[in-house]
């Protein structure tokens, strides 16, 4: 049993030796295209449902580095139509979100 394990190990090492001896320029990995990195700093149109209390405002400021900017349903719909984007997410109250859903469903029905 030990001889088989040693023989298999020797064969594996012998097969791996040429691959390990290649320089970085010759290795198959260096010939593969590298993945494209997407920056998360690109402007987007992110709207979060936020409460208006002090704790939520403080948490938003801590996470995103600026005070929350609240949108109405109409402002959010206009931003979507205009293709407007922003670097920091905007906020919308739950009530305004309900209005936004009704507004967009009304547009879709026509």
PyMOL commands that set and color helices and strands:
alter all, ss='L'
color gray80, all
select helices_A, chain A and resi 2-21+28-31+54-64+73-82+94-109
alter helices_A, ss='H'
color red, helices_A
select strands_A, chain A and resi 47-49+90-92
alter strands_A, ss='S'
color yellow, strands_A
deselect
rebuild
show_as cartoon
